[in-house]
Amino acid sequence: MFKIITGFIILFSLYHGAEYMIMKENSARGFLALQAVFFFMAWLLARWQGFKGYSAWGMVFETNALKNLLAGLLVGGFVYGLYFFTSLCFHFEEITSIPPPAKFLPAFLLFTFGTFFSSLSEDVLTRSYIFRHGSGKIPDGILLLFSSALYVANHIYRLGDGYLVLLYLFVIGIFLMLALMITKNIWLTLGLHWSGNILYQVTQQIIQTQSHGSAAARLWLYIGFLLLLVPVTYILARFLRQTKTGS
């Protein structure tokens, strides 16, 4: 238990150190440096705790890894994109400015690169680490709820934003942990998580938008699409697992 708690504290501190560097200090170098330390420590802690390495955290580099990652990116991107399109149709959001390709593409690549590491490290911290140490010891339902609650609590800077924000974070935690628990690897989870972060950065940081109407109505619409991802993730994860077994 000492090793488990110590490992979590170390990873938690490194993750939030990286988040602080990018959110408060606006330091990309500091963010990337602490992310690098996070993944080195993730490997080192796995060895210290008696595992082989990154595979302990679901980072199993096998033939279906890329397929799972791409499936998560495509399905997540489709559902998140459908939400944004619906939000435009309901006039909850309005696009006010789109930068030219010469500016859009570099910014898109930069955010895509950065959100890959933040998505993966958070998946390790709030899902893989919990699954590795809790699976077989804690009932699956409790493990799913605990990981989702931990994911909410991990958003330190969002905890004061109201119950609807906490609710949508909890729903995200549900389907991301569900993907990991079914497939037994991190790649589908990462694809779903990464796609959401990419779309958020594109629609909030690159494309300029203006919000209209009730904030609560916008959040309920978002939650509705996130709830759709729960059964979609369940079906997709089972399909990918069966495909792997069949192969």
N, C-alpha and C positions, 0 to 999 in steps of 0.2 A: 504493500500500500504506500509506503514511503516513496518508492521509486515512481509510482504512478502519479502521486500528488506533486512531487518535485518536478517531474517531466512536464506536467500540465502547466505549472507555474512558469517554468522557463519558456515554453512555447507561447503561452499567453502574453508574457512580458515582451517577447520579441515581436509578436504580431502587432501588439498595440504600440510598441515603439516605432515600428514601420508606419503604422497608420498616423501616428502623431507627426512624424517627419513630413508626410505628404499633405496632411490636412491642416496642420498648424504652422509648420515651418516652410511649407511649399518647397521641400527639398527632395527632388527625384533621386539624387545620389544617395541621400540618407535612407530613403525608402528602399531602394534596391539593395543597398548594403545590408540593412537589417533583414530584408527578405532572404538574402543569401545566407546570412547567419542562421535564420530560422530553419531553412532546409538542411543546412549542415547539422544543426542540433537535432533535427527530426531524425536524421540517419543515426547520429551518435546515440541518442536516447533509445532508439530501437535496439541497437546493439547492447547498450547498458542494461536494458530490460529483458534481454535474452532472445531477441528476434533477429532475423537475418539482415534487416535494413529497411529500405523504403516499402517493401512488400507488406510490412507490418501495418502500414497506414493505407493499404489498398492501392498503392502505386505499383501494380503488377504490370511489368512491361512485356506483354504477350501479344499475339497476333490480333486479338479482338479489341485491344486497347484503343487504337485509332478509330475503329468502327463505333465503339461506345461513345467516344468523345465527339465524333462528328454527328452521331445520332442526337446527342444532347444539344449540340449547337444548333442543328437544323430544327428540331422540334421546339426547343426553347425559343429560338429566334422567331419561329413562325408564330407561336402563341403570344410572345411579348410584342411582336410587330403587329399582330392582329389587335391587341389591346390599344396600341398607340393609334392605329388607324381608326378604331372605334371611337376613341377619345376625340379625334379630330372630327369625326362624323357627328358626334353629339355636341360639338363646339365647346368641349371641356378644355381643349388645347387648340392653339392656333400657331401655325408656323409663321414667324415674322421675318426670318432671314436664313438663307442657306448659303454657306460660303462656297466659293468656286472650287472646282476639283483640285486645283493646285494647293489650296489651303485645307480642304476637307480631308484629302487622302493622308497627308502627314499626321494630322491630328488624330484621325481614325486609327492609324497604325500605332501611334504612341499610346493611346488609351487602350487599344486591344492588347498591346504588350504588357502594360502596367496592370490591367485588370486580370490578366492570366495569373500572375503571381499572387495578387491579393485574394483572388477566388480560391486558388489551390491551397494557400496557407490557411485560409479560414475553414476550408473543407477538412483539412487535416486536424485542425484544432478542435472544431465543434462537432465533427462527425467521425472521421476515421479513428481518432484517438479514443473516443468514447466507445465506438463499436468494437475496437480491438480489445479493450479492457472490460467491456460489459457484456459482450455477446456470450451466451451460454451461462451467464451468471445472473443476468437480469432479464425478466420477461421482455419479449420483443416490443410489446406495446409500451411498456414503461421506458424502455431504451429510446424508442422513437420520440416520445413526449419529452423526455429529459434532454435529448440532443436538441430538439426544437426550442425548448425553453432556454437552453444554453446559448443557442444561436441568437435569440432575442436579446439576452443579457449581454452578449458580446458586442452589440451595437451601442456602445457606451454613449456615443454622441447623439443617439436617437431616442433614448429612454424617456425624455421629457416631451416628445412630440405628439403624445396623445395615444389613446387606446387603439385607434384604427391602424396607426403605424405599427404598433406592437402586434396587432392581429395579423397584418399582412406579412410581417417578418416571421411570425410563428407558422403561418401556412407555407411559406417558402421553406422553412426548416423541416416541415413535414415531408414534402415531396423530395427534397434533396437527400434527406436521411433514408427515405424509403428506397430511392434508387441505389444507394450504397448497400443497404441491407439485403436487397434482392440479388444484385449482380455480384456482390462481394468484392467489388473493386471501385476505385474512385472516379473512373473516367466518365461514366454517364452523369454522375453528380456534377463533376467539373464542367462538362459541356452545358448542362442546364444552368448552372450558376454563372458561368462565364458569359453566356449569351445574354442573360439578364443584365449583367454589369456593363457589357458592351453597348446594349441598346440604351441603357440609362445615360451613359456618358455621351453617346451620339445625340440623344434628344435633349440633354440638359446642358452639355458643354460645347458641342460643335454646332448643331442646328439651334438657332435661337427660337424659343417658343414663348407664348404668353398664355397663362392659365385664365379660364373664365368660369363663372358659376361657383357653386358650393365646393369647398375643399373636401367635405365629407362625401359628396356625390362622386367626385373623382376617385377617392380612395375606395369606395364601395365597388365601383366599376373595376378597379385594379384587383381588388380582392376576389371578385367574381372570376376573373381570368386566371388568377393564381389557384383558385379552387378547382378550376378545370384541369390544371396541370397535375393535380393529385391522381385522379384515375388514369390520365394519359401517361404519367410517369410509371404507374403500377403496370399498365399493359405493356408499355415499351420495355421496361426492365425485365419483365418475365419473358418477353419475346427474345430479347438479347441473350438472356441466360439459357433459354431453350436452344437457341441457335448455336451457342457455344457448346452445349452438351451434345447436340446432334452432330457437330463437327468432330 
